[in-house]
Amino acid sequence: MCERDQFSAINRPVSRRQFGALGAAGAVAACAPMEPMDTEAIGLVERQVNFAADGGTMDGVFIHSASRSAPAAILWPDIAGLRPAKIQMGRRLAESGYSVLVPNPYYRSVAGQQFEDFSDWRNNDGWERVTPWREVNTPQAIMATARSVASWLDDQDAVDTNKGIGNLGHCMTGSWTIYCAHAVPDRIKAAASFHSGGLTRGEDMAPVNLLGDLPADSGVHIGIARDDNASSEGMKEELEAAAAAASADVSVELYDGDHGWTVLDSPAYARDPAERAWNNLLALFSRTL
């Protein structure tokens, strides 16, 4: 997954302007705590949820249209977990026409928000704190989580069960998106992985080795950070070879951004490549869901 040295050189601050860059819904909540917001003006419902999942009680935030059902999407937070920046991204995705669950990736160990933002993670022993929480999320555990989440989503009135489920992840959870699609291939039809580690780590359960098992009606987009590409010899080529051999629609792209470029509160956030990644995400979901 993610390696500690991927974060060591990232020290640029994030401006308030950057933090408001994800559109109208995000701008309203740029500095808001993780509380339900007044979304009536933009036609969204937002609520904190808890439900039984493999290994514990999943908690998160569910954001959806107030008036109609829509395809479900799972937005997995990165290594800093559930927090306002990720809720903001979820609101933007819900505005784009999806019923979005932003889950707590560490629910097996802790509940709720653990860090205010990425800076809080960096400055308050984030790596040491999350390490034991990460370690329980083995590939097998992630796939069991995916089955629980997909089942819960399919029970929600806001979810159009005639459409597939999409999922996206960043950093630590970029690999999760492929595990999830592999675990629930009849429901999870789209996986978008941005600046992920561990995709080609040389074991049978490495995500690169699962791409060939995905059904032809599913799609994957893998976005590689330029610094990750520079430090991981052969990663892009291995992913491209697996993509070419897969029945699913799998694309691999090298972006002009460093590790974390898509995440609004990351010091590496870069608006132009982040918007390109967002547009590619929406195109993937449109094709497959």
C-alpha positions as CSV (number, residue, x, y, z in Angstrom):
1,M,0.0,0.0,0.0
2,C,1.4,3.4,0.9
3,E,4.9,3.9,2.0
4,R,6.1,6.3,4.6
5,D,8.6,8.0,2.4
6,Q,5.9,8.9,-0.1
7,F,4.9,11.6,2.4
8,S,8.2,12.8,3.8
9,A,8.9,15.4,1.1
10,I,5.4,16.9,1.0
11,N,5.5,20.1,3.0
12,R,3.6,22.6,1.0
13,P,0.6,24.3,2.8
14,V,-2.9,24.1,1.4
15,S,-4.6,27.4,0.8
16,R,-8.2,28.2,1.7
17,R,-8.7,28.9,-2.0
18,Q,-7.6,25.3,-2.8
19,F,-9.8,23.9,-0.1
20,G,-12.8,25.6,-1.7
21,A,-12.0,24.2,-5.2
22,L,-14.4,21.4,-5.4
23,G,-17.6,23.3,-6.4
24,A,-20.6,24.8,-4.8
25,A,-21.4,22.1,-2.2
26,G,-17.8,21.9,-1.2
27,A,-17.4,25.7,-0.9
28,V,-20.2,25.8,1.6
29,A,-18.5,23.3,3.8
30,A,-14.8,24.0,3.3
31,C,-14.1,24.4,7.0
32,A,-17.1,22.6,8.4
33,P,-16.9,19.8,11.0
34,M,-18.2,16.4,10.2
35,E,-21.8,17.3,10.9
36,P,-24.8,17.0,8.6
37,M,-25.1,20.2,6.5
38,D,-28.1,22.1,5.3
39,T,-28.2,20.6,1.8
40,E,-31.8,21.5,0.9
41,A,-30.6,24.3,-1.4
42,I,-28.7,21.8,-3.6
43,G,-31.2,19.0,-3.3
44,L,-29.1,16.6,-1.3
45,V,-29.6,14.6,1.9
46,E,-26.6,14.0,4.1
47,R,-26.6,11.8,7.2
48,Q,-24.2,9.9,9.4
49,V,-24.8,6.1,9.2
50,N,-23.8,3.0,11.1
51,F,-24.4,-0.6,10.1
52,A,-23.2,-4.1,10.8
53,A,-20.3,-5.0,8.6
54,D,-17.7,-7.8,8.6
55,G,-15.5,-7.4,11.7
56,G,-17.4,-4.6,13.3
57,T,-19.8,-1.7,12.8
58,M,-19.2,0.4,9.7
59,D,-19.7,4.1,10.2
60,G,-19.6,6.9,7.6
61,V,-21.6,9.6,5.8
62,F,-24.2,8.9,3.2
63,I,-25.0,11.7,0.7
64,H,-27.7,11.4,-1.9
65,S,-30.5,13.2,-3.8
66,A,-33.5,14.2,-1.8
67,S,-35.9,13.3,-4.6
68,R,-34.7,10.3,-6.6
69,S,-32.7,7.1,-6.5
70,A,-29.3,7.0,-8.2
71,P,-26.4,4.6,-8.8
72,A,-24.4,4.0,-5.6
73,A,-20.7,5.1,-5.2
74,I,-18.3,4.3,-2.5
75,L,-15.6,7.0,-1.8
76,W,-12.9,5.4,0.2
77,P,-10.9,7.9,2.3
78,D,-7.1,7.8,2.1
79,I,-4.6,7.1,4.9
80,A,-5.9,10.1,7.0
81,G,-9.3,8.5,7.1
82,L,-12.8,10.0,7.4
83,R,-12.7,13.8,7.6
84,P,-14.2,17.0,6.1
85,A,-12.2,17.0,2.9
86,K,-13.4,13.6,2.0
87,I,-17.0,14.5,2.9
88,Q,-16.6,17.5,0.6
89,M,-15.5,15.3,-2.2
90,G,-18.5,13.0,-1.5
91,R,-20.9,16.0,-1.8
92,R,-19.4,16.9,-5.2
93,L,-19.9,13.3,-6.4
94,A,-23.5,13.2,-5.1
95,E,-24.2,16.5,-7.0
96,S,-22.9,14.7,-10.1
97,G,-25.8,12.1,-9.8
98,Y,-24.7,9.4,-7.4
99,S,-25.8,8.1,-4.0
100,V,-22.4,8.3,-2.2
101,L,-21.2,6.5,0.9
102,V,-18.0,7.9,2.4
103,P,-17.0,5.1,4.9
104,N,-14.6,4.9,7.7
105,P,-11.8,2.7,6.4
106,Y,-10.6,2.0,9.9
107,Y,-14.0,0.9,11.3
108,R,-12.6,-2.5,12.5
109,S,-10.4,-0.6,14.9
110,V,-11.8,2.9,15.7
111,A,-15.0,4.8,15.0
112,G,-15.5,8.1,13.3
113,Q,-13.1,10.9,12.4
114,Q,-9.5,10.6,13.8
115,F,-7.8,13.6,12.1
116,E,-9.2,17.0,11.2
117,D,-7.2,17.1,7.9
118,F,-4.1,15.8,6.3
119,S,-1.9,18.3,8.1
120,D,-3.3,17.0,11.4
121,W,-2.3,13.4,10.3
122,R,1.2,14.6,9.4
123,N,1.9,16.6,12.5
124,N,0.4,14.3,15.2
125,D,2.0,10.9,14.7
126,G,-0.5,9.9,12.1
127,W,1.6,7.1,10.6
128,E,2.2,5.4,13.9
129,R,-1.4,5.8,14.9
130,V,-2.9,4.3,11.8
131,T,-0.4,1.5,11.3
132,P,-2.2,-1.1,13.5
133,W,-5.6,0.0,12.0
134,R,-4.2,-0.5,8.5
135,E,-2.7,-3.9,9.2
136,V,-6.0,-5.5,10.0
137,N,-7.3,-4.5,6.5
138,T,-5.8,-7.5,4.7
139,P,-7.0,-8.1,1.1
140,Q,-9.4,-10.7,2.5
141,A,-10.7,-8.3,5.1
142,I,-11.2,-5.6,2.5
143,M,-13.1,-7.9,0.2
144,A,-15.4,-9.0,3.2
145,T,-16.0,-5.3,3.9
146,A,-16.9,-4.7,0.3
147,R,-19.6,-7.4,0.4
148,S,-21.0,-5.8,3.6
149,V,-21.1,-2.3,2.1
150,A,-22.6,-3.4,-1.2
151,S,-25.3,-5.3,0.6
152,W,-26.1,-2.3,2.8
153,L,-26.2,0.1,-0.2
154,D,-28.6,-2.2,-2.0
155,D,-31.0,-1.9,0.9
156,Q,-31.2,1.9,0.6
157,D,-34.1,3.6,-1.1
158,A,-31.7,6.2,-2.5
159,V,-29.8,3.5,-4.5
160,D,-30.9,2.5,-8.0
161,T,-30.2,-1.2,-7.8
162,N,-30.7,-1.6,-11.5
163,K,-27.3,0.2,-11.9
164,G,-23.9,-1.0,-10.9
165,I,-22.0,0.4,-7.9
166,G,-18.8,2.5,-8.4
167,N,-16.0,2.9,-6.0
168,L,-12.9,5.2,-5.9
169,G,-9.9,5.3,-3.6
170,H,-6.8,7.4,-3.1
171,C,-3.4,6.4,-1.7
172,M,-4.0,3.5,0.7
173,T,-7.4,2.8,-0.6
174,G,-6.6,3.0,-4.3
175,S,-5.9,-0.8,-4.2
176,W,-9.1,-1.4,-2.3
177,T,-11.2,-0.4,-5.3
178,I,-9.9,-3.3,-7.3
179,Y,-10.3,-5.7,-4.3
180,C,-13.9,-4.5,-4.0
181,A,-14.7,-5.0,-7.7
182,H,-13.1,-8.5,-7.4
183,A,-15.1,-9.3,-4.3
184,V,-18.6,-8.3,-5.6
185,P,-18.3,-8.5,-9.4
186,D,-22.0,-8.7,-10.0
187,R,-22.6,-5.3,-8.2
188,I,-19.4,-3.3,-8.1
189,K,-18.7,-2.4,-11.7
190,A,-16.3,0.5,-11.6
191,A,-13.0,1.0,-9.7
192,A,-11.0,4.3,-9.8
193,S,-7.6,4.1,-8.2
194,F,-5.5,7.3,-7.8
195,H,-1.9,7.5,-6.6
196,S,-2.1,4.1,-5.0
197,G,0.6,2.0,-3.6
198,G,0.8,-1.8,-3.6
199,L,-0.8,-2.4,-7.0
200,T,2.1,-4.5,-8.2
201,R,3.7,-5.8,-5.0
202,G,4.5,-9.2,-6.3
203,E,2.0,-11.5,-4.6
204,D,-0.9,-13.5,-5.9
205,M,-3.4,-11.1,-4.4
206,A,-1.7,-8.0,-5.7
207,P,-4.4,-5.9,-7.5
208,V,-2.5,-6.2,-10.8
209,N,-3.2,-9.9,-10.8
210,L,-6.9,-9.5,-10.2
211,L,-7.6,-7.3,-13.2
212,G,-7.9,-10.3,-15.5
213,D,-10.7,-11.8,-13.3
214,L,-13.0,-8.8,-13.6
215,P,-16.0,-9.2,-15.9
216,A,-16.2,-7.6,-19.3
217,D,-19.0,-5.2,-18.2
218,S,-16.8,-3.6,-15.5
219,G,-14.2,-0.8,-15.8
220,V,-11.1,0.3,-14.0
221,H,-9.1,3.6,-14.2
222,I,-5.7,3.6,-12.6
223,G,-4.1,7.1,-12.1
224,I,-0.4,7.0,-11.4
225,A,1.4,9.9,-9.7
226,R,4.6,11.1,-11.4
227,D,6.8,10.7,-8.3
228,D,5.4,7.2,-7.6
229,N,6.1,6.2,-11.2
230,A,9.7,7.5,-10.9
231,S,10.3,5.5,-7.8
232,S,8.6,2.3,-8.9
233,E,10.5,0.9,-11.9
234,G,8.3,-1.1,-14.2
235,M,5.0,-0.4,-12.3
236,K,3.3,1.4,-15.2
237,E,4.4,-1.1,-17.7
238,E,3.2,-4.1,-15.6
239,L,-0.2,-2.4,-15.1
240,E,-0.5,-1.6,-18.8
241,A,0.2,-5.2,-19.7
242,A,-2.4,-6.5,-17.3
243,A,-4.9,-3.9,-18.6
244,A,-4.3,-5.0,-22.2
245,A,-5.0,-8.6,-21.3
246,A,-8.1,-8.0,-19.2
247,S,-11.7,-8.4,-20.5
248,A,-12.8,-5.4,-18.4
249,D,-12.2,-1.9,-19.7
250,V,-9.0,-1.0,-17.8
251,S,-7.1,2.2,-18.4
252,V,-3.8,3.3,-16.9
253,E,-2.7,6.9,-17.0
254,L,0.4,8.8,-15.7
255,Y,-0.7,12.2,-14.3
256,D,1.3,15.4,-14.0
257,G,1.0,15.4,-10.2
258,D,2.7,14.0,-7.2
259,H,1.4,11.5,-4.7
260,G,-1.8,12.9,-3.2
261,W,-2.5,15.3,-6.1
262,T,-6.2,14.5,-6.2
263,V,-7.0,15.1,-2.5
264,L,-8.1,18.5,-1.5
265,D,-6.4,18.9,1.8
266,S,-3.1,17.2,0.7
267,P,-0.1,19.4,0.4
268,A,0.4,17.8,-3.1
269,Y,-3.0,18.9,-4.3
270,A,-2.8,20.2,-7.9
271,R,-6.0,21.6,-9.3
272,D,-5.5,20.9,-13.1
273,P,-4.5,17.2,-12.8
274,A,-7.1,16.8,-10.0
275,E,-9.8,18.0,-12.3
276,R,-8.6,15.7,-15.1
277,A,-8.8,12.8,-12.7
278,W,-12.3,13.8,-11.6
279,N,-13.5,14.0,-15.2
280,N,-12.0,10.6,-15.9
281,L,-13.7,9.2,-12.9
282,L,-17.1,10.6,-14.0
283,A,-16.5,9.2,-17.5
284,L,-15.7,5.8,-16.1
285,F,-18.9,5.8,-13.9
286,S,-21.0,7.0,-16.9
287,R,-19.7,4.1,-19.0
288,T,-20.1,1.3,-16.5
289,L,-22.9,2.1,-14.1
